[in-house]
């Protein structure tokens, strides 16, 4: 029988954390929204049904609404 090899991965290194933080700082901005209690679960469930993350769904919803508003 073949022995199971264990992964040598022990978690993120400091260098990986710093690189990730730098990448996020240079490429994205945070926008915080507040929703009524229970609405987050509804949004998350809907996004999952669409095959999206909540973040992707919210971005798509904003983009589609802005596009629709421009064509008024």
Secondary structure, DSSP 8 states (H G I E B T S, - for coil): ----------S--HHHHHHHHHHHHHH---------TTHHHHHHHHHHHTT--HHHHHHHHHHHHHHHHHT-
